[in-house]
């Protein structure tokens, strides 16, 4: 069970990192992404820092749509 918990934690860290990288690569500020996705900039900043407690599935799907990545792909390291 520990191995699975660690794997899940690692995937969440990857997702947080990926969301920040995708935003930065597009040259977007948190406020711009927030305006275009209707997700608060405070929540976006929190998610990018690894705090995912308040991120719902609908919001995650909206971010994937916005960044044009698949839901499963957001958990895979990007270069």
C-alpha positions, 0 to 999 in steps of 0.5 A, a space after each residue: 500500500 505504501 508504494 501505491 500511496 507514494 506513486 499517487 503522491 508523485 503523480 500529483 506533484 507531476 501534475 502540479 508541475 505540469 500545470 505551471 509549465 504549461 502556463 509558463 510556456 504559453 506566456 500566461 499569467 495566473 490571472 489570464 488563465 483564471 479569466 479564460 477558465 473561470 477558475 480563481 487565480 488563488 486556486 490556480 496558484 495553490 494547485 501549481 504549488 501542490 495543494 490540490 485539496 480544493 481542485 474538483 474534477 470539473 476544474 481539472 478537466 477545464 484546465 486539461 481542455 484549456 492546455 489541450 492535454 488529455 486527463 491521463 497525460 497531465 500526470 505524465 512528466 513533460 519536457 
